[in-house]
Amino acid sequence: MHLMTFRARVNALLTHRGSGYAKEFPVERLLREVMILRTAPISPRHILCSITEKKLGLPKSY
C-alpha cells in the first residue's frame, strides 16, 4: 500500500513539474507525508497515543 501511495504521489509531483514544489499545491505536502511513513519507525500504538493526546486532550500515556 505504501509503495503504491508513494509512486502515485511522485507521479503527481512530476506531473506538476516545478509547480509541484510550490506551497500553493498540496502535492509537495502529500509527498512529505508519505515519506515519513517510509523513513520513521512509527507503530500503530504511537499513532493512537498521538491522537488521544492531541485530538482528545487526554494526558500522555507513554
Residue, then its C-alpha position, 0 to 999 in steps of 0.5 A: m500500500h505504501l509503495m503504491t501511495f508513494r509512486a502515485r504521489v511522485n507521479a503527481l509531483l512530476t506531473h506538476r513539474g516545478s509547480g509541484y514544489a510550490k506551497e500553493f499545491p498540496v502535492e509537495r505536502l502529500l509527498r512529505e507525508v508519505m515519506i515519513l511513513r517510509t523513513a520513521p519507525i512509527s507503530p500503530r500504538h504511537i499513532l493512537c497515543s498521538i491522537t488521544e493526546k492531541k485530538l482528545g486532550l487526554p494526558k500522555s500515556y507513554 
